[in-house]
Amino acid sequence: MKMAFPRAIVYLTLSFAFNTVDASTVQRSRSLQIKGSDTMVNLGQAWAEAFNKKFPNANVAVTGGGSGTGIAALVNGTCDIAESSRAVVEKEAKQAAAQGFVFHEDIVALDGIVVVVHPSNPIRALTMDQLRELFLGNITTWKTFGGPDWPVVLLSREVNSGTHIFFKEHVLRRGKSKGPEEFAPGALMMPSSYAIAEEVALNENAVGYYGLGYISRRQKVVAVAKDDRSPAVEPNLTTVRSNAYPISRPLYLYTRGTPQGPVKEFIDFAFSPQGQQIVRDTEFVPIR
Amino acid sequence: MRLSPRRIKEFIIERLIFASGIASILFVALIFVFLLREGIAVLRTTGLLSFLGGKFWYPISDPARLGILPLILGSLVVTLGAILIAVPLGISAAFYIAEIAPIRLRNILKSFVEILAAIPSVVLGFLGIKILVPFLKNFLGLPTGLTALAGSIMLAFMAMPTIISISEDAINAVPREYKEGALALGATHWQTLHRVVLHGALPGIIAAVMLGIGRVFGETMAVMMVTGNAAVIPHGLLQPVRTLTATIAAEMGEAAKGSPHYSALFAIGIVLFVISFLINLTADLFLNKSRGRTR
């Protein structure tokens, strides 16, 4: 008799615990896992926050790790949507086929990186090769490009920034992800786009780069030409969308086959006016 | 019953106080063990010599180059500059407050020193970007104002409250009789101050300076905002530098757990820990000496 009472409590507690576990699995089955590009992780999180607010039942979780990590997770079935700042490669498509599905691809936004100088700097346009030489540290005065004899001060983002990596791979390494090229050791590593904008606005020697969203009148945007023979293109929503501006890339969402259910709801949300406004707010170029 | 409620209460409180006292030792030990566990791998991937003496910091290259010599020197240059500014100013201010200022002004000054200590470093950094950096660039004709000097000036502001308050305590702790004796012997006020009071307070003042150095060395946010963070070996105060603390703060978020970069950042933590420990130890030695002399 003395033992029965506590045992009853234990059973009771256990059954309660069991109930709560049950409830949480129900919820978990409705949750969405999104994984991938570090560049897009803020965008994904902003979407998720708004989506969770709109659909209180939904439970969207967003993590980074890199585009490749996200695509691998999608293949392995550990996430529902992969965020990627590059298209899937053939190897990944084969892995997907082995799992019995084809990638469904959506371009939800574009990423345009602008190069900015001080408004008093007469430089109007640079080619990709000139930008490369500049940020490799091979050019020490603006005179080289026909400007005044001012020393060049290079501004870069910190290594934790996706923009830093994209600019390095796209401009310094001419589109290759691996290579010996690095930003000049003397390049200043700024903790934020704000810090770059501020220094460029106040320093006539400075040159920096950041997302389209940071353009203001206090800095001058440099037009960029693909090579010597191509015309220099000003970055704006139109030229980034038409791919005429050379330092831009599409941002993808991948799913296992045609999206259905909550996955489809989320992707529709990303394309909705509200979702595209979030794209703009997180400094990317909306696609619609 | 042998154990009265009073005794039990006494016992529990004693133990709790003992645990609180021991806790700080335990925390320091645990932090060090943790840093060591995460950071020791750098010895395997990079090696001690090329870690401490390497001239290039390219943590996300393939292979990563993890030399922290520019970062160590960057931290030292910024600290040295801050001390050159804060020590003369701070000690002079302490003398003024403790020995010369009239009582009412003294109280006003002391509360302003406390307010200076309370300004968050990110706010100072913000003012640095907006005001100090453009000013330095134009005034000194530099390519950029984001320099070690900008960091030093910001940090001097942060070290001053520490230096002033502790120096002032040390000056007040010099026995009155010394000063009265000097004045009675016909010494002027200035002679008394720098021959007698300064001598008496010197160990305490040195301790104040060391604690100020510790404060400066470990500061992160303001430094990261105004020094430019370029990992080059500095040749002076007028060029950009990258400090140890700014490197950890800027890169920790992105380093993949278990990667050489990750362990290198923890190893930088060890380097910071060891240097701060040495600074505090020196300060302690001088503080004890000052107490021994004046009491």
Interface residues (C-beta under 8 A of the other chain):
Chain A: D38 W150 P151 V152 V153 E158 V159 N160 I165 K178 E182 P185 G186 A187 L188 M189 M190 P191 A195 E198 E199 L202 N203 N205 A206
Chain B: F56 Y58 P59 I60 S61 D62 P70 I129 K130 V133 P134 K137 P143 T144 G145 L146 M224 M225 G228 N229 A230 A231 V232 P240 R242 A250 E251 G253 E254
